[in-house]
Amino acid sequence: MTEQTTTPDLTPTPGQTVGPFYGYALPYEHDSELVPPGSANAVRLHGVVYDGAGAVVPDAILEIWQPDETGEVPRATGSLRRNGFTFTGFGRAAVDPEGAFSFSTINPGPTEAGKAPFISVVIFARGLLNRLFTRIYLPEDTEALAADPLLSSLEPEERGRLIASREADGSLRFDIRLQGEQETPFLRFPGHED
Amino acid sequence: MSEQQLTEPDAVDETFPSSTVIAEPVKGPDDAAESQATLSAEIKQIEAEHKAAVTAGTPAETQPRLNYPPYRSSLLRHPTKDPRHTDPETIELFSPAFGHRDIGTLESDLTIQAGGEPIGERIRVTGRVLDGNGRPVRNQLVEIWQANSAGRYIHKRDQHPAPIDPNFTGVGRTLTGDDGSYSFTTIKPGPYPWKNHHNAWRPAHIHFSLFGTEFTQRMITQMYFPSDPLFALDPIYQSITDQKARDRLVATYNHDITEHEFLMGYNWDIVLTGANRTWMEEDDDD
């Protein structure tokens, strides 16, 4: 390695679009299966990604990161080579030609007592010049949702767009709208410029 | 805006659906009919406006604009509302963990993944991944993907008439070392045409996917090569409106990395956004 003689520039490196050709590189076997589909407590999390004209986005790729059912933050490795037994908390799903994504996961628990459980999400797409972050909240704990700092800071109709709906079969449904009237609220964390 | 205007930009896909497309004259509303001169004028104007704003006291931008009209595909895919300032909560203050179970040791050498040597200029790209406080990001996943030396991706949507190299997939993965370092041996990618406008060519680049110690640091970007003549013409690179910020995506040629009669060496360090989590002992123990 070369010697670090000067103070490094610590301005964050700029992001760029994931482009159209991630399809043979980022997806991997069982990438969207945090737990094997059909296993005990497996929950399907699914939705569609839309653009500002309401058209489906067929070239987006999503990642989720979440605690386990008890609210523990997973520390286990093995997301890229799943053994079917270890919950790593991380999953990746490229959308299909109709803009639809689907994960097999479990319901996240609250990381602290009284907190509203949610799944952290990052979105990449062709045409999207930098990643977008958001959260998928579970709909059940209405008291915790009412007390959530982020949700409380949003307009009522925006608030609903961060809460998944629970379908009859136990699935979680969460659509993502990159632009427009129903635009998904996206998040800026400290240290982010965009 | 009319419905027609809204739907049109997205109908212009960026890729070549068949290898015959670019052999034919470009015409018609769905083809890339706009000239490079039109695009370059838009790019120059946005850059001049940014420069004027900086001169007037606005901080220089450091990230790409999500709304960058010269990149036509961004028109309908950028949020129009400001992102919500959010304090990260517990899960967001950690990152998925990757280990040697996840990655084969040969995955960081893209020149030995098939039966024979890929065609092209053999290179090594190496550097360090740091967080915004200058701390090395250790044992974290780095993924890359790229075109071959002829500018062709092994992807069914890339059908432009350049040869596929049977000995090159263009996909690599590695884990950073304790000092945050990574290293890939690969082939220098070629520039390739795309359909943003007529005669549009992407500067040669390698896609990089990075994780930090916190999920809030997750990012994907592109690394470029020094002195590429296509920089000024490329709306994706130019979506970072500040020259100094754009330069952060350009690797440096480094003769100390270059190996005698074997490969050319490039250095590229990556800085993620600042870490929010309190520095814990656990981080030192890993």
HADDOCK unambig.tbl for C-alpha pairs under 7 A between the chains (distance, minus, plus):
assign (segid A and resid 10 and name CA) (segid B and resid 132 and name CA) 5.55 0.50 0.50
assign (segid A and resid 10 and name CA) (segid B and resid 133 and name CA) 6.95 0.50 0.50
assign (segid A and resid 10 and name CA) (segid B and resid 134 and name CA) 6.40 0.50 0.50
assign (segid A and resid 10 and name CA) (segid B and resid 271 and name CA) 6.12 0.50 0.50
assign (segid A and resid 11 and name CA) (segid B and resid 132 and name CA) 6.86 0.50 0.50
assign (segid A and resid 11 and name CA) (segid B and resid 271 and name CA) 6.70 0.50 0.50
assign (segid A and resid 12 and name CA) (segid B and resid 132 and name CA) 6.47 0.50 0.50
assign (segid A and resid 12 and name CA) (segid B and resid 271 and name CA) 4.78 0.50 0.50
assign (segid A and resid 12 and name CA) (segid B and resid 272 and name CA) 5.10 0.50 0.50
assign (segid A and resid 12 and name CA) (segid B and resid 273 and name CA) 5.28 0.50 0.50
assign (segid A and resid 13 and name CA) (segid B and resid 248 and name CA) 6.03 0.50 0.50
assign (segid A and resid 13 and name CA) (segid B and resid 249 and name CA) 6.96 0.50 0.50
assign (segid A and resid 13 and name CA) (segid B and resid 270 and name CA) 5.85 0.50 0.50
assign (segid A and resid 13 and name CA) (segid B and resid 271 and name CA) 5.21 0.50 0.50
assign (segid A and resid 13 and name CA) (segid B and resid 272 and name CA) 6.36 0.50 0.50
assign (segid A and resid 14 and name CA) (segid B and resid 62 and name CA) 6.32 0.50 0.50
assign (segid A and resid 14 and name CA) (segid B and resid 63 and name CA) 4.61 0.50 0.50
assign (segid A and resid 14 and name CA) (segid B and resid 64 and name CA) 6.48 0.50 0.50
assign (segid A and resid 14 and name CA) (segid B and resid 221 and name CA) 6.96 0.50 0.50
assign (segid A and resid 14 and name CA) (segid B and resid 245 and name CA) 6.91 0.50 0.50
assign (segid A and resid 15 and name CA) (segid B and resid 63 and name CA) 6.37 0.50 0.50
assign (segid A and resid 15 and name CA) (segid B and resid 64 and name CA) 6.63 0.50 0.50
assign (segid A and resid 15 and name CA) (segid B and resid 219 and name CA) 6.36 0.50 0.50
assign (segid A and resid 15 and name CA) (segid B and resid 220 and name CA) 5.73 0.50 0.50
assign (segid A and resid 15 and name CA) (segid B and resid 221 and name CA) 4.43 0.50 0.50
assign (segid A and resid 16 and name CA) (segid B and resid 64 and name CA) 6.93 0.50 0.50
assign (segid A and resid 16 and name CA) (segid B and resid 220 and name CA) 6.29 0.50 0.50
assign (segid A and resid 16 and name CA) (segid B and resid 221 and name CA) 4.23 0.50 0.50
assign (segid A and resid 16 and name CA) (segid B and resid 222 and name CA) 5.93 0.50 0.50
assign (segid A and resid 17 and name CA) (segid B and resid 221 and name CA) 6.54 0.50 0.50
assign (segid A and resid 18 and name CA) (segid B and resid 220 and name CA) 6.41 0.50 0.50
assign (segid A and resid 18 and name CA) (segid B and resid 221 and name CA) 6.98 0.50 0.50
assign (segid A and resid 21 and name CA) (segid B and resid 155 and name CA) 6.26 0.50 0.50
assign (segid A and resid 24 and name CA) (segid B and resid 155 and name CA) 6.27 0.50 0.50
assign (segid A and resid 25 and name CA) (segid B and resid 145 and name CA) 6.07 0.50 0.50
assign (segid A and resid 25 and name CA) (segid B and resid 171 and name CA) 5.67 0.50 0.50
assign (segid A and resid 51 and name CA) (segid B and resid 76 and name CA) 5.57 0.50 0.50
assign (segid A and resid 51 and name CA) (segid B and resid 77 and name CA) 5.40 0.50 0.50
assign (segid A and resid 52 and name CA) (segid B and resid 76 and name CA) 4.72 0.50 0.50
assign (segid A and resid 52 and name CA) (segid B and resid 77 and name CA) 6.32 0.50 0.50
assign (segid A and resid 53 and name CA) (segid B and resid 6 and name CA) 5.95 0.50 0.50
assign (segid A and resid 53 and name CA) (segid B and resid 7 and name CA) 6.18 0.50 0.50
assign (segid A and resid 53 and name CA) (segid B and resid 76 and name CA) 6.70 0.50 0.50
assign (segid A and resid 66 and name CA) (segid B and resid 91 and name CA) 6.32 0.50 0.50
assign (segid A and resid 67 and name CA) (segid B and resid 91 and name CA) 6.50 0.50 0.50
assign (segid A and resid 73 and name CA) (segid B and resid 91 and name CA) 6.23 0.50 0.50
assign (segid A and resid 75 and name CA) (segid B and resid 96 and name CA) 6.87 0.50 0.50
assign (segid A and resid 75 and name CA) (segid B and resid 97 and name CA) 5.87 0.50 0.50
assign (segid A and resid 76 and name CA) (segid B and resid 97 and name CA) 6.13 0.50 0.50
assign (segid A and resid 77 and name CA) (segid B and resid 97 and name CA) 4.93 0.50 0.50
assign (segid A and resid 77 and name CA) (segid B and resid 98 and name CA) 4.63 0.50 0.50
assign (segid A and resid 77 and name CA) (segid B and resid 99 and name CA) 5.47 0.50 0.50
assign (segid A and resid 78 and name CA) (segid B and resid 98 and name CA) 6.26 0.50 0.50
assign (segid A and resid 78 and name CA) (segid B and resid 99 and name CA) 6.84 0.50 0.50
assign (segid A and resid 78 and name CA) (segid B and resid 101 and name CA) 5.99 0.50 0.50
assign (segid A and resid 78 and name CA) (segid B and resid 102 and name CA) 5.32 0.50 0.50
assign (segid A and resid 79 and name CA) (segid B and resid 102 and name CA) 6.83 0.50 0.50
assign (segid A and resid 80 and name CA) (segid B and resid 102 and name CA) 5.02 0.50 0.50
assign (segid A and resid 81 and name CA) (segid B and resid 101 and name CA) 6.97 0.50 0.50
assign (segid A and resid 81 and name CA) (segid B and resid 102 and name CA) 5.32 0.50 0.50
assign (segid A and resid 89 and name CA) (segid B and resid 96 and name CA) 6.97 0.50 0.50
assign (segid A and resid 90 and name CA) (segid B and resid 96 and name CA) 6.09 0.50 0.50
assign (segid A and resid 111 and name CA) (segid B and resid 90 and name CA) 6.50 0.50 0.50
assign (segid A and resid 120 and name CA) (segid B and resid 92 and name CA) 6.87 0.50 0.50
assign (segid A and resid 127 and name CA) (segid B and resid 73 and name CA) 4.39 0.50 0.50
assign (segid A and resid 127 and name CA) (segid B and resid 74 and name CA) 4.32 0.50 0.50
assign (segid A and resid 127 and name CA) (segid B and resid 77 and name CA) 5.99 0.50 0.50
assign (segid A and resid 128 and name CA) (segid B and resid 66 and name CA) 6.44 0.50 0.50
assign (segid A and resid 128 and name CA) (segid B and resid 74 and name CA) 5.74 0.50 0.50
assign (segid A and resid 128 and name CA) (segid B and resid 77 and name CA) 5.79 0.50 0.50
assign (segid A and resid 128 and name CA) (segid B and resid 78 and name CA) 6.26 0.50 0.50
assign (segid A and resid 129 and name CA) (segid B and resid 64 and name CA) 6.37 0.50 0.50
assign (segid A and resid 129 and name CA) (segid B and resid 65 and name CA) 6.90 0.50 0.50
assign (segid A and resid 129 and name CA) (segid B and resid 66 and name CA) 5.23 0.50 0.50
assign (segid A and resid 130 and name CA) (segid B and resid 64 and name CA) 6.84 0.50 0.50
assign (segid A and resid 130 and name CA) (segid B and resid 66 and name CA) 6.53 0.50 0.50
assign (segid A and resid 131 and name CA) (segid B and resid 219 and name CA) 6.52 0.50 0.50
assign (segid A and resid 150 and name CA) (segid B and resid 86 and name CA) 6.51 0.50 0.50
assign (segid A and resid 178 and name CA) (segid B and resid 77 and name CA) 5.57 0.50 0.50
assign (segid A and resid 178 and name CA) (segid B and resid 78 and name CA) 6.08 0.50 0.50
assign (segid A and resid 178 and name CA) (segid B and resid 79 and name CA) 5.39 0.50 0.50
assign (segid A and resid 179 and name CA) (segid B and resid 76 and name CA) 6.67 0.50 0.50
assign (segid A and resid 179 and name CA) (segid B and resid 77 and name CA) 6.24 0.50 0.50
assign (segid A and resid 179 and name CA) (segid B and resid 78 and name CA) 6.02 0.50 0.50
assign (segid A and resid 179 and name CA) (segid B and resid 79 and name CA) 4.63 0.50 0.50
assign (segid A and resid 179 and name CA) (segid B and resid 80 and name CA) 6.18 0.50 0.50
assign (segid A and resid 185 and name CA) (segid B and resid 83 and name CA) 6.75 0.50 0.50
assign (segid A and resid 186 and name CA) (segid B and resid 83 and name CA) 4.98 0.50 0.50
assign (segid A and resid 186 and name CA) (segid B and resid 84 and name CA) 6.21 0.50 0.50
assign (segid A and resid 187 and name CA) (segid B and resid 83 and name CA) 4.87 0.50 0.50
assign (segid A and resid 187 and name CA) (segid B and resid 84 and name CA) 4.71 0.50 0.50
assign (segid A and resid 187 and name CA) (segid B and resid 85 and name CA) 6.10 0.50 0.50
assign (segid A and resid 187 and name CA) (segid B and resid 86 and name CA) 6.09 0.50 0.50
assign (segid A and resid 188 and name CA) (segid B and resid 83 and name CA) 5.34 0.50 0.50
assign (segid A and resid 188 and name CA) (segid B and resid 84 and name CA) 5.51 0.50 0.50
assign (segid A and resid 188 and name CA) (segid B and resid 85 and name CA) 4.79 0.50 0.50
assign (segid A and resid 188 and name CA) (segid B and resid 86 and name CA) 5.83 0.50 0.50
assign (segid A and resid 189 and name CA) (segid B and resid 85 and name CA) 5.97 0.50 0.50
assign (segid A and resid 189 and name CA) (segid B and resid 86 and name CA) 5.27 0.50 0.50
assign (segid A and resid 189 and name CA) (segid B and resid 87 and name CA) 6.13 0.50 0.50
assign (segid A and resid 189 and name CA) (segid B and resid 88 and name CA) 6.47 0.50 0.50
assign (segid A and resid 189 and name CA) (segid B and resid 216 and name CA) 6.79 0.50 0.50
assign (segid A and resid 190 and name CA) (segid B and resid 87 and name CA) 6.99 0.50 0.50
assign (segid A and resid 191 and name CA) (segid B and resid 273 and name CA) 5.69 0.50 0.50
assign (segid A and resid 191 and name CA) (segid B and resid 274 and name CA) 5.61 0.50 0.50
assign (segid A and resid 192 and name CA) (segid B and resid 273 and name CA) 6.50 0.50 0.50
assign (segid A and resid 193 and name CA) (segid B and resid 63 and name CA) 6.79 0.50 0.50
assign (segid A and resid 194 and name CA) (segid B and resid 63 and name CA) 6.82 0.50 0.50
